[in-house]
Amino acid sequence: MPKRKTLERIEKLYRNRVKEARLKALVATQQELAQLTGINRTIINALENNRLFLSSQYALAISEVLRCSLNDLYQKRYDENGKRVGMLE
């Protein structure tokens, strides 16, 4: 399977929890997180609103600054019945 297709399928299975982790770490603003990580604030905004998939590079930088695990930054998606959305084949 082409790399792009695999990434698209993974994006459908997970959402990120950057905002929750940022607030838990008491980093008040996206701008502050951007300054601490070196990631552009507009990218932080897109990540927090799940418009951009959280890449491993961004996840590592954010987890280091917020002192959280990578697992804290990702969440599996579930439907309204509590079943996992999609499955990797």
Summary of the structure (lengths in Angstrom):
residues: 89
radius of gyration: 13.8
end to end distance: 10.5
largest distance: 40.9
contacts: 220
relative contact order: 0.22
helix: 55%
strand: 9%
